């Protein structure tokens, strides 16, 4: 396909509103719509009225009965879904940090993460340690300041340092760990083999970034696809190969599979969690949301994990 220069002009809020009306979107309240175009933006909201476009979608004409309020309702649902997921990811992230710190420190001492011999790719390890060093220098945690004042080590022990590094850096440390017993033990605690756990960790970092940057999650097809565990130690999806009705490919790159991963991990680290109930309440409060768009299969309620 031949590429061409971008020539579309910037439109005023009033012109944006008129364009939506011209294309067939019902605007229930002009003042409200203008306020949202100004404070949320046309482009961000367009991700939520995209599903309302008639085929071919390149014509940008809306299906009959499409409303601005419904598009904004999907936007609000997606925002609440991201907030819910971020709150639960915090518990999972903390548990993973704690397990990595304990298992590897018990076997290889406080500074295990600085030891190149424990990692498969020395160049990648060097880059990760450089990034960790930058995070160490930027940290304003009091315990880091106290460590710098008292000790001459270039970096603090893992139980300090790994509490301050980004989840992305933590994921890279695990990913690059050599095939040791400790790598397997960490994954085994979460009921997974180490390759699957590495894949899930990578996906969780990706989704965390999507949520933290307020990006659309509701109908997203994940560019980082988590593995499907062959023999999970705890109760997971029985129908894990959920094929997309059009492509026929496994549907493990949709929001439903991510939610199932989070539920599986929360059942291990926080058995009395309320994540499932919160999600059910959110879905019930938003009847305009079609769960199939999130990748939910028709039989999802029969899964023991979700029942």
C-alpha positions in Angstrom: 0.0 0.0 0.0 1.4 3.4 -1.1 1.9 5.8 1.8 0.7 9.4 1.5 1.2 12.6 3.5 -1.3 13.3 6.3 -3.4 16.3 5.2 -6.4 16.3 7.5 -6.9 19.7 9.3 -7.3 20.2 13.0 -10.9 20.8 13.8 -12.4 23.1 16.5 -14.6 21.4 19.2 -17.7 22.8 17.5 -16.6 21.4 14.1 -15.8 18.0 15.7 -19.3 17.9 17.1 -20.9 18.8 13.8 -18.8 16.1 12.1 -20.1 13.4 14.5 -23.7 14.6 13.8 -23.1 14.5 10.1 -21.8 11.0 10.3 -25.0 9.8 12.1 -24.0 9.8 15.8 -26.9 10.9 18.0 -25.8 13.7 20.4 -28.2 13.8 23.4 -26.6 16.9 24.9 -24.5 19.3 22.9 -23.0 21.0 26.0 -22.0 17.8 27.6 -20.5 16.5 24.3 -18.5 19.7 23.8 -17.2 19.5 27.4 -16.0 15.9 26.9 -14.5 16.6 23.5 -12.5 19.4 25.2 -11.5 17.5 28.4 -11.2 13.9 27.1 -10.5 14.5 23.4 -12.1 13.4 20.1 -9.4 10.9 19.4 -9.5 9.1 22.8 -13.3 8.9 22.7 -13.1 7.5 19.1 -11.8 4.2 20.4 -15.2 3.7 22.1 -17.5 4.7 19.3 -15.4 2.7 16.7 -17.6 -0.4 17.3 -20.6 1.7 16.5 -19.4 2.4 12.9 -21.2 0.8 10.0 -19.3 -1.3 7.5 -17.0 -0.4 5.8 -15.7 1.4 8.9 -13.4 3.5 6.7 -16.5 5.4 5.7 -16.8 6.7 9.3 -20.6 6.5 9.2 -22.4 5.3 12.3 -24.9 2.5 12.6 -28.5 3.6 13.1 -29.3 4.4 16.7 -25.6 5.0 17.8 -25.4 7.5 20.6 -22.7 9.7 22.2 -23.9 8.7 25.6 -23.3 5.0 24.9 -19.8 5.7 23.6 -19.0 7.7 26.8 -20.5 4.9 28.9 -18.0 2.5 27.3 -15.3 5.0 28.1 -16.3 5.1 31.8 -16.6 1.3 32.0 -13.1 1.0 30.6 -11.7 3.5 33.1 -13.3 1.6 36.0 -12.0 -1.7 34.6 -8.5 -0.3 34.4 -8.7 1.0 38.0 -9.9 -2.4 39.2 -7.1 -4.3 37.4 -4.4 -1.9 38.7 -5.6 -2.4 42.3 -5.4 -6.2 41.9 -2.1 -6.1 40.0 -0.5 -4.3 43.0 -1.2 -7.3 45.2 0.3 -9.7 42.5 3.3 -7.5 41.9 4.1 -7.3 45.6 3.8 -11.1 46.0 6.1 -11.7 43.0 8.7 -9.2 44.4 8.6 -10.9 47.8 9.0 -14.4 46.5 11.9 -13.5 44.2 13.7 -11.7 47.0 13.3 -14.5 49.5 14.1 -17.5 47.2 17.1 -16.0 45.5 18.5 -14.3 48.6 18.3 -17.6 50.6 20.4 -19.4 47.9 22.7 -16.7 46.6 23.0 -13.9 49.3 21.7 -10.3 49.5 23.3 -9.1 46.2 22.3 -12.0 44.0 20.8 -9.7 41.3 24.3 -8.2 40.7 25.9 -11.6 40.0 26.3 -12.1 36.2 26.9 -15.9 36.8 23.2 -16.3 37.7 22.0 -14.9 34.4 21.8 -16.4 30.9 22.7 -13.3 28.9 25.4 -11.2 30.4 24.8 -8.3 28.0 21.1 -8.1 28.9 22.0 -8.4 32.6 24.5 -5.5 32.3 21.8 -3.4 30.7 19.3 -4.3 33.4 21.8 -3.5 36.2 22.5 -0.1 34.5 18.8 0.6 34.6 18.5 -0.5 38.2 21.5 1.8 39.0 19.6 4.7 37.5 16.5 3.8 39.5 18.7 3.6 42.7 20.1 7.1 42.0 16.7 8.6 41.5 15.1 7.0 44.5 13.9 9.3 47.3 13.0 6.5 49.7 14.4 7.2 53.2 15.8 3.7 53.5 17.8 4.2 50.3 19.2 7.5 51.6 20.1 5.9 54.9 21.9 3.0 53.0 23.9 5.5 50.9 25.0 7.4 54.0 26.1 4.3 56.0 27.5 1.8 53.4 29.9 2.1 50.5 28.4 -0.7 48.4 27.4 0.4 44.9 23.9 -1.0 45.3 21.9 -2.2 48.3 20.8 -5.7 49.1 17.9 -7.2 47.0 15.3 -6.8 49.8 15.9 -3.0 49.5 16.6 -2.6 45.8 13.8 -4.8 44.5 11.2 -2.9 46.4 12.1 0.3 44.5 12.8 -0.9 40.9 10.1 -0.9 38.2 8.0 -4.0 37.6 9.6 -4.0 34.1 13.1 -4.3 35.5 11.9 -7.1 37.9 10.4 -9.0 34.9 13.7 -8.7 33.0 15.6 -10.1 36.0 13.4 -13.1 36.1 13.4 -13.6 32.3 17.2 -13.6 32.2 17.7 -15.9 35.2 19.6 -19.1 34.2 17.6 -22.3 34.3 18.2 -22.8 38.0 16.2 -24.5 40.7 15.4 -21.1 42.2 13.8 -19.9 38.9 11.6 -23.0 38.9 10.8 -22.7 42.6 9.5 -19.2 42.2 7.3 -20.2 39.3 6.2 -23.4 41.2 4.9 -21.2 44.1 2.4 -19.7 41.6 1.5 -23.1 40.2 3.2 -22.7 36.8 6.3 -23.9 35.1 9.1 -21.3 34.7 8.5 -20.6 30.9 4.8 -20.0 31.5 5.5 -17.8 34.5 8.0 -15.8 32.5 5.4 -15.2 29.8 2.7 -14.2 32.3 5.1 -11.8 34.0 5.8 -10.2 30.7 2.1 -9.9 29.9 1.3 -8.4 33.3 4.0 -5.7 32.9 2.4 -4.9 29.5 -1.1 -4.7 30.9 0.1 -2.7 33.9 1.6 -0.1 31.5 -1.6 0.0 29.4 -3.6 0.7 32.6 -1.1 3.2 34.0 -1.1 5.2 30.8 -4.9 5.3 30.6 -5.0 3.5 27.3 -8.0 1.6 26.0 -8.2 -1.9 27.5 -11.8 -3.0 27.0 -11.6 -4.2 23.4 -7.8 -4.5 23.1 -6.1 -7.3 21.3 -2.9 -7.7 23.4 0.3 -7.4 21.5 2.1 -9.3 24.3 0.3 -12.7 24.4 0.6 -14.8 27.5 1.3 -18.6 27.3 -1.4 -21.1 27.9 -0.3 -23.4 30.8 -0.3 -27.1 30.0 -0.5 -28.3 33.6 -1.3 -25.5 36.1 -1.0 -26.7 39.7 -4.1 -24.9 40.8 -7.6 -24.5 39.3 -7.5 -22.6 36.0 -9.6 -22.5 32.8 -10.6 -26.0 31.6 -11.3 -24.7 28.1 -8.0 -22.8 27.7 -7.9 -23.0 23.9 -10.7 -20.6 23.2 -10.7 -20.0 19.5 -11.8 -16.7 18.0 -14.9 -17.3 15.9 -13.4 -15.5 12.8 -9.7 -16.2 12.9 -9.8 -19.6 14.5 -6.8 -18.7 16.6 -6.5 -19.1 20.4 -8.2 -16.2 22.1 -5.5 -15.8 24.9 -4.7 -12.3 23.7 -8.0 -10.8 24.9 -9.0 -9.1 28.2 -11.0 -12.2 29.3 -7.8 -14.3 29.4 -5.9 -11.6 31.3 -8.7 -11.4 33.9 -8.6 -15.2 34.2 -4.8 -15.0 34.8 -5.3 -12.4 37.5 -8.1 -14.4 39.2 -5.8 -17.5 39.2 -2.9 -15.7 40.8 -5.2 -13.9 43.3 -6.6 -17.2 44.4 -3.1 -18.2 45.4 -1.8 -15.1 47.0 -4.9 -13.7 48.5 -7.7 -16.3 48.8 -10.2 -14.0 50.4 -10.0 -11.4 47.6 -13.1 -9.7 46.2 -11.9 -9.3 42.7 -14.4 -11.6 41.1 -17.3 -9.9 42.9 -16.1 -6.4 42.0 -15.8 -7.4 38.3 -19.3 -8.9 38.3 -20.7 -5.7 39.8 -19.0 -3.6 37.2 -20.4 -5.7 34.4 -23.9 -5.6 35.9 -23.7 -1.8 36.2 -22.8 -1.5 32.5 -25.4 -3.5 30.5 -24.3 -1.8 27.3 -21.0 -3.7 27.5 -21.0 -6.9 25.3 -18.6 -9.2 27.1 -17.8 -11.0 23.8 -15.9 -7.8 22.9 -13.6 -8.5 25.9 -13.1 -12.0 24.6 -15.5 -13.8 27.0 -16.6 -17.1 25.4 -20.3 -18.1 25.5 -19.5 -20.8 28.1 -17.4 -18.7 30.4 -19.8 -18.9 33.4 -19.5 -22.7 33.4 -15.7 -22.5 34.2 -15.0 -23.6 37.7 -12.5 -20.7 38.0 -15.4 -18.2 37.4 -18.3 -20.0 39.1 
